[in-house]
Amino acid sequence: MNPTTQKLKQWLKDTAVAIRTIHAEIKDHQRANNGAHGWDNLSKWNRLRHDYRHHHIAYSELRGYSRQEIERPKKDNLPNESYIQQIKDEYSIKEPIAAPQEIVA
């Protein structure tokens, strides 16, 4: 696996742990406060889930999977294509541009 894809995979793993941790904190807060939300954690949780989804799609497409293999969203929950492309551009392998060859006549 190339190093840039490994960075993205590690980001996904770390974010998944953060999502689970924050979700547990939200549930603990709700249990302690009669179902009241901890809005700061809820906001972080939603943002991480949103970012994770788009990074996961980009990672899977970089690895060669089709969109149908990754997810089948409902019409009112389509992913942000420009954000996915931005992630793919950031993590895709950049081929170095070769220096122009001198033409010997």
C-alpha positions, 0 to 999 in steps of 0.5 A: 500500500502506498504511503499516502493511502496508508495515511488516509487509512490511519485517519479513518481508523483514528476517526472511527475511534473518536466517533465511538468515544464521543458517542459513548460520552453523549449516551452517558450525558443523556443517561445522567441528564434525563435524555438531555443532549450535550450539544457540544459533543453532538455537534462534534459527533455529527461533524466527524461522522460527515467527514468520515463518510466522505473520507471513506468513499474517497479511500475506497475509490482510490483503492478501485472500488465502484460507488455501488460497492461502497454505498447506496445512499437515498436521494435526499442523502447524497454525498458531497462530490466536490468534497470527495474529489478534494480528499482524493486530490489531497491523498492521491499519488502525485507523479513527479513532473520530469524535467524537459529533455534537451534536444540535441541537434 
